[in-house]
Each structure stands twice: as C-alpha cells, then as structure tokens.
Amino acid sequence: MSGWALILVLLVLGGVLSTLGDRLGSRVGKARLSLFSMRPRRTAVLITVLTGSLISALSLGLMLLVSRQLRVGLFELDALQEKLQDSRQQLKAAERERDKTQTETKRIAIELEQSQQRANTLRLELAPLQKELAQLEAERERLSQDIASRDADIQRTEAELNSVRSRIRAGEQELKELERNLVALRRGSVVISSGQTLARATVRLDAPDQAKQAVDRLLQEANLNAYGKVRPGEAPERQLIRVPRSDVERLQSIIRKPETWVISLRSATNVLRGETAVYAFPEVRPNRPVTQRGDVLATTTLQPDERTSEGIRTRLNLLLASAYAEVQRRGSLTEGLQFDGSALSQLAQTLMEGPSQSVVLEVISAGVSDSADPVVVTIQASP
C-alpha cells in the first residue's frame, strides 16, 4: 500500500474511533457507570483514555500489518543500521582495494608496456643472432660431415695400413723363404720353385664321365716331370705328386661342363733334389682367345737421347715386359713371349744407326693365341 493511502486510512480510522470513544465516554458519563469503585467522571476519563490507547494500538497494528517497510524500520532498524555501517565500511575497503588494484593495474600495464618494448628490442637484437645461429648450425653440420668423412678416411687408411702391414709381414716371410731358397739355389739343391708349372693340358670332354681320366693323365704327366727333376735317373714307381682330394674333385666337377678348359698343375712349395713328395695345386680356367693377329700389345716412344746401345736394349726389354704383362692380363698362361731374336737384334742395330729422332716402338701379335697357346709377337718401329 502506498504512503498516501495509508495516511488516509489512518485519518479515517482515527476519526471513527475518536467518535466511537467520545460517544462511549458520553454514555458512560450519562449512565454514571463506575469501574473499580471509581467515580463516574473518572470512569468516563478512563474509558476515554482506553479508547485513545485502542486507537493508537489499532493504528500502529494496522500500519505494521500493512507496511513491511514500517515493520522492518521499527524492529530491524538497528540491525539494518549496523549492516549499513558494515556495508559502508566494506564499500570503503572495496573502494580502497579498487584504488589499490587500479594502481597495481596501472603499474602492471606500465611494466607490460616496458616488457613489450624490451621484447621488441630483444627481437631486433635476436634477429641477427638467430641468423648467426643458423649459419653456425650449418657450419656445424658441414663440420660434422667433414668429421664423418675424415673418420671414414681414417678408418679406410687404417684398414689400408693394416693391409700394408699384413703384406709387409707376408713379404718379410716371403723374403725369408726366398733367402732360404736363394741359399738352396746357390747350393744347387732346389729343383722346383714355388708356383712352377709341373704339367698343363687343354681339354674339352665329349662326356662328363671322362673328367676323371683327363685329371689322371695330367697327374701322371706332372708326376713324370717331377721325377725327372727331383729324383733324376730313378724310375717313376710311385706317386710323387700330392694334391688334396678336395681340389681334385673340384677340378673334375669344373671340367665336366661343356667348354674348353686349360688345366695347370703348379708346385705349392720349393722342392729340393731327393725329396719324396711334391705338393701341388690345380688351376683351371676357360680357354679363351687372348690375342688376334695385328693386336698392339704395348707401345713406347724411343727418345733421341736414348738411342744408344744400352738405352735401346733397356727400352726394348721394358716394351717386351709390358707386352707380356698385357697378355697375362688377358688370361694367357704362357711362360713368355716368342719372337725372332735376330730380327730384334737387327732392329736394335737399325735404331742405333738411324737418324736422331723420336721413334714409336710397338709390340704386335703375329697370330691368334688362346689361353694355353704361346704368344708370337713382332716388334715394329715407326717415326
């Protein structure tokens, strides 16, 4: 209910109750009633007082019944004031905290702005450092690759060094063996040197079961040759050649294939005169064409200052050695080259007497030669 309506109701109610109280007092006075042994007049006054009190009570009750704000203000005003005081204090504290927070926020904002400026400065300073770091990373990667490559080179060098050391040890052992062989040779007791060919044959089988016969014939030939060198004058009554059975079986399995094969039987060690066994090992390879007629096997140039007897002889020997190395590289099993010695002497004489100019010397194959065939060559000179 609004305030104006409440006031209007109170005025109307007060007027009605006053009228009722006045009439009740008048009637009590006229009736000359007495309460509590009091005089009628005093009784009328008491009734009037009670009526006024009733008016006040009804007014207050009505106001309290109708107005919640009046009830709260009448009964809860002190508590509300205390709450209001607390709220004001909390508000002041909150305002102080807000001011403090605003101050702190401003400080943080200033620090943030400074940090951003510092970050921008650091970014500008960091850019060349990052570029330099990338360059250093690339350099480190390159150095790592170089180190890995050098490690590989070192390992390869160490492997080559170990190989060289092994060859040196083998060479020292071979040198000692050669020294012993040299002593034996000087004494005239070594009749078969290590690696010397005892027998050689070119075979092509018509049937695979002929392999054993072909190998047996080669062993018999090698045994006869060995007897003639190791025990001259004695009849070959027993087997002097010793070849591992596994090598013989491997040799037979190879030559069973339908192809022309060159079989060589070589001495495994130096053999002294009078020994009772010659250890040997077989070699087999396909019989292939090594040279054709007209093949140039080696070439050299004789300079004018070399056209002396010694210079020409040295140059021709080197040329023939080079040609022999070439035919061996091609697979020839020949023990040397065949050529006309008189024609070679005539060529040397012609070179000594000829004009002082450069001459090209060539070793040319005189015919077709297979692996086991001798290689016949001629030597030609051209300006």
C-alpha positions in Angstrom: 0.0 0.0 0.0 1.3 3.5 -0.8 2.0 6.1 1.9 -0.8 8.5 1.0 -3.4 5.7 1.1 -2.1 4.6 4.4 -2.3 8.1 5.9 -5.8 8.4 4.5 -6.9 5.1 6.1 -5.3 6.1 9.4 -7.1 9.5 9.4 -10.5 7.9 8.7 -9.9 5.1 11.3 -8.8 7.7 13.9 -11.8 9.8 13.2 -14.2 6.8 13.5 -12.5 5.5 16.7 -12.5 9.0 18.2 -16.2 9.4 17.6 -16.9 6.0 19.0 -14.7 6.7 22.1 -16.4 10.1 22.6 -19.9 8.6 22.4 -18.9 5.7 24.6 -17.5 8.2 27.2 -20.6 10.3 27.0 -22.9 7.4 27.5 -20.8 6.1 30.4 -20.9 9.6 31.9 -24.7 9.8 31.4 -25.2 6.4 32.8 -23.0 7.3 35.7 -21.2 4.0 35.5 -18.4 3.2 37.9 -15.4 0.9 37.3 -13.1 -0.3 40.0 -15.0 1.8 42.6 -14.1 5.0 40.9 -16.3 8.0 40.4 -18.3 8.1 37.2 -16.4 11.0 36.0 -13.1 9.3 36.5 -14.6 6.2 34.9 -15.5 8.3 31.8 -12.0 9.6 31.7 -10.6 6.1 31.9 -12.8 5.0 29.1 -11.7 7.9 27.0 -8.0 7.0 27.7 -8.6 3.4 26.9 -10.3 4.4 23.7 -7.4 6.7 22.7 -5.0 3.9 23.5 -7.1 1.5 21.4 -7.0 4.0 18.6 -3.2 4.2 18.8 -2.9 0.4 19.1 -5.1 -0.2 16.1 -3.4 2.5 14.1 0.0 1.1 14.9 -1.1 -2.5 14.3 -2.7 -1.6 11.0 0.4 0.2 9.9 2.6 -2.7 10.9 0.2 -5.1 9.2 0.0 -3.1 6.0 3.6 -1.7 5.7 6.5 -4.1 5.5 8.9 -1.2 5.5 7.4 0.1 8.8 7.9 -3.3 10.4 11.4 -3.6 9.2 12.2 0.0 10.2 10.6 -0.5 13.7 12.0 -3.9 14.6 15.2 -4.2 12.4 16.4 -0.7 12.1 19.3 -1.1 14.5 20.5 -4.3 12.7 20.0 -2.6 9.3 22.0 0.4 10.5 24.7 -1.9 11.7 24.6 -3.8 8.4 24.6 -0.4 6.6 27.6 0.7 8.6 29.4 -2.6 7.8 28.4 -2.3 4.2 29.7 1.3 4.1 33.0 0.1 5.7 33.2 -2.8 3.3 32.4 -0.4 0.4 35.2 1.9 1.6 37.5 -1.1 1.9 36.4 -2.3 -1.5 37.0 1.2 -2.9 40.4 1.3 -1.3 41.1 -2.2 -2.7 39.8 -1.0 -6.1 42.1 2.0 -6.0 44.9 -0.2 -5.0 44.0 -2.6 -7.7 43.8 0.2 -10.2 47.2 1.5 -9.1 48.6 -2.0 -9.4 46.9 -2.5 -12.8 48.4 0.8 -14.0 51.8 -0.3 -12.7 51.4 -3.7 -14.4 50.3 -2.0 -17.6 53.4 0.2 -17.4 55.6 -2.8 -16.7 53.8 -4.7 -19.5 54.4 -1.9 -21.9 58.1 -1.7 -20.8 58.3 -5.5 -21.2 56.8 -5.3 -24.7 59.3 -2.6 -25.6 62.1 -4.7 -24.2 60.7 -7.7 -26.1 60.7 -5.7 -29.3 64.2 -4.6 -28.6 65.3 -8.2 -27.9 63.6 -9.3 -31.1 65.6 -6.8 -33.0 68.8 -7.9 -31.2 67.9 -11.6 -31.6 67.3 -11.5 -35.4 71.0 -11.2 -36.3 71.8 -13.7 -33.5 69.3 -16.2 -35.0 70.8 -15.7 -38.4 74.3 -16.2 -37.0 73.0 -19.3 -35.1 71.6 -20.7 -38.4 75.0 -20.1 -40.0 76.7 -21.8 -37.1 74.3 -24.7 -37.3 75.0 -25.1 -41.0 78.8 -24.8 -40.3 78.5 -27.4 -37.5 76.6 -29.7 -39.9 79.3 -29.3 -42.5 82.0 -29.9 -39.9 80.1 -32.9 -38.7 80.0 -34.2 -42.3 83.7 -33.4 -42.7 84.5 -35.2 -39.4 82.4 -38.2 -40.5 84.2 -38.2 -43.9 87.6 -37.8 -42.2 86.7 -40.6 -39.8 85.8 -42.8 -42.7 89.1 -41.8 -44.4 90.9 -42.6 -41.2 89.2 -45.9 -40.9 89.9 -46.6 -44.6 93.5 -45.5 -44.1 93.8 -47.7 -41.0 92.4 -50.6 -43.0 94.9 -49.9 -45.8 97.6 -49.6 -43.2 96.7 -52.9 -41.7 96.6 -54.4 -45.2 100.0 -52.9 -45.9 101.3 -54.3 -42.6 99.9 -57.7 -43.5 101.6 -57.5 -46.9 104.8 -56.4 -45.3 104.7 -59.3 -42.9 103.9 -61.6 -45.8 106.7 -60.0 -47.8 109.1 -60.4 -44.9 108.1 -64.1 -44.6 108.4 -64.5 -48.3 111.8 -62.7 -48.2 113.0 -65.1 -45.5 111.7 -68.0 -47.6 113.4 -66.5 -50.7 116.6 -66.1 -48.7 116.4 -69.8 -47.7 115.6 -70.7 -51.3 118.5 -68.5 -52.5 120.8 -70.3 -50.2 119.4 -73.6 -51.5 119.7 -72.4 -55.1 123.3 -71.4 -54.6 123.9 -74.8 -53.2 122.1 -76.2 -56.3 119.5 -78.2 -54.3 116.2 -76.5 -55.3 115.0 -78.2 -58.4 111.3 -77.0 -58.4 110.4 -73.5 -57.3 107.1 -72.5 -55.7 104.4 -71.8 -58.3 106.3 -73.6 -61.1 104.1 -75.3 -63.6 104.5 -79.1 -63.5 102.0 -80.0 -66.2 99.4 -78.2 -68.4 96.7 -79.5 -70.6 93.9 -78.2 -72.7 90.8 -80.4 -72.5 87.3 -80.5 -73.9 85.3 -83.5 -72.8 82.9 -85.4 -75.0 81.2 -86.8 -72.0 81.2 -85.8 -68.3 82.4 -89.1 -67.2 85.7 -88.5 -68.9 86.7 -85.9 -66.3 88.5 -88.4 -64.1 90.6 -89.8 -66.9 91.7 -86.3 -68.0 92.7 -85.4 -64.5 94.5 -88.7 -64.0 96.5 -88.2 -67.2 97.5 -84.7 -66.0 98.6 -86.1 -62.7 100.7 -88.8 -64.4 102.4 -86.2 -66.6 103.1 -84.0 -63.6 104.5 -87.0 -61.7 106.8 -87.9 -64.6 108.1 -84.3 -64.8 108.6 -84.1 -61.1 110.5 -87.4 -61.1 112.8 -86.1 -63.8 113.6 -83.0 -61.7 113.6 -84.3 -58.1 114.9 -87.8 -58.5 116.6 -87.9 -61.8 117.7 -91.3 -63.0 115.0 -93.2 -61.0 112.0 -94.9 -62.5 108.7 -93.4 -61.5 107.5 -96.3 -59.5 105.2 -94.4 -57.1 103.1 -91.3 -56.9 105.4 -88.3 -56.1 102.8 -85.6 -56.6 100.5 -84.8 -53.7 97.2 -83.0 -54.5 94.4 -82.6 -52.0 91.4 -84.9 -52.8 89.0 -81.9 -52.5 91.0 -80.0 -55.1 90.9 -83.0 -57.5 87.1 -83.4 -57.0 86.6 -79.7 -57.5 88.7 -79.8 -60.7 86.7 -82.7 -62.1 83.4 -81.0 -61.4 84.5 -77.9 -63.2 85.8 -79.6 -66.4 82.6 -81.6 -66.7 80.9 -78.5 -68.1 80.8 -78.4 -71.9 83.6 -76.0 -72.6 87.3 -76.0 -73.4 89.4 -75.7 -70.3 93.1 -75.1 -69.6 94.3 -77.1 -66.6 97.6 -76.3 -64.9 99.3 -78.2 -62.0 101.7 -76.0 -60.0 104.1 -76.7 -57.2 102.9 -75.4 -53.9 106.4 -75.1 -52.4 110.1 -75.1 -53.3 111.2 -78.7 -53.8 114.8 -79.9 -53.1 116.5 -82.6 -55.0 115.9 -86.0 -53.5 112.6 -85.2 -51.7 109.9 -87.9 -51.6 106.9 -85.7 -52.1 105.9 -82.7 -54.2 102.8 -80.8 -53.0 100.9 -79.2 -55.9 97.6 -77.4 -56.5 95.5 -77.3 -59.7 94.4 -74.2 -61.6 91.6 -74.3 -64.2 90.2 -71.6 -66.4 88.3 -71.4 -69.6 90.4 -71.4 -72.8 89.7 -68.0 -74.3 91.2 -66.1 -77.2 94.0 -63.9 -75.9 95.3 -62.2 -79.0 94.3 -61.7 -82.6 96.6 -61.1 -85.5 97.7 -57.5 -85.6 96.8 -56.7 -81.9 99.0 -54.0 -80.5 100.1 -55.3 -77.1 102.4 -52.5 -76.0 103.7 -49.1 -77.2 106.6 -46.9 -76.2 108.5 -43.9 -77.6 112.3 -44.0 -78.0 113.7 -40.5 -77.5 116.7 -39.2 -79.4 118.9 -39.2 -76.2 118.1 -42.9 -75.6 119.4 -44.1 -79.0 122.4 -45.8 -77.5 123.1 -49.5 -77.2 122.2 -49.5 -73.5 119.2 -47.2 -73.9 117.8 -49.2 -76.8 118.3 -52.5 -75.0 116.6 -51.2 -71.9 113.7 -49.7 -73.8 113.1 -53.0 -75.8 113.2 -55.0 -72.6 110.7 -52.7 -70.9 108.5 -52.9 -74.1 108.5 -56.7 -74.1 107.8 -56.8 -70.4 104.9 -54.5 -70.8 103.5 -56.7 -73.7 104.0 -59.8 -71.6 102.1 -58.2 -68.7 99.3 -57.3 -71.2 98.9 -60.9 -72.4 98.9 -62.2 -68.9 96.2 -59.7 -68.0 94.1 -61.0 -70.9 94.5 -64.5 -69.5 97.4 -66.1 -71.2 99.2 -68.9 -69.4 102.4 -68.8 -71.5 105.7 -68.5 -69.7 106.9 -65.8 -72.0 106.6 -64.2 -75.4 108.1 -65.8 -78.6 109.8 -63.5 -81.1 112.6 -63.6 -83.7 115.8 -62.8 -81.8 117.8 -62.0 -84.9 115.1 -59.6 -86.2 115.2 -57.9 -82.8 119.0 -57.5 -83.0 118.7 -56.1 -86.5 116.1 -53.6 -85.3 118.3 -52.5 -82.4 121.2 -52.0 -84.8 119.0 -50.0 -87.2 117.8 -47.8 -84.4 121.4 -47.1 -83.3 122.5 -46.2 -86.8 119.3 -44.3 -87.8 118.8 -40.5 -87.6 118.5 -38.9 -84.2 114.8 -38.5 -83.9 111.9 -40.0 -81.8 110.7 -43.4 -82.8 107.5 -45.2 -81.8 108.0 -48.9 -80.9 105.1 -51.3 -81.0 104.8 -55.0 -80.0 102.2 -56.6 -82.4 100.7 -60.1 -82.2 101.7 -62.2 -85.1 98.7 -64.6 -84.9 95.7 -65.9 -82.9 96.6 -67.2 -79.5 94.3 -68.8 -76.9 95.0 -69.0 -73.1 97.4 -72.0 -73.2 99.0 -71.2 -76.6 102.3 -69.4 -76.9 102.1 -65.8 -78.0 104.2 -65.0 -81.0 105.0 -61.2 -81.5 106.9 -58.9 -83.7 108.4 -55.5 -82.9 107.9 -52.6 -85.3 109.3 -49.1 -85.3 107.8 -46.1 -86.9 108.8 -42.4 -86.8 
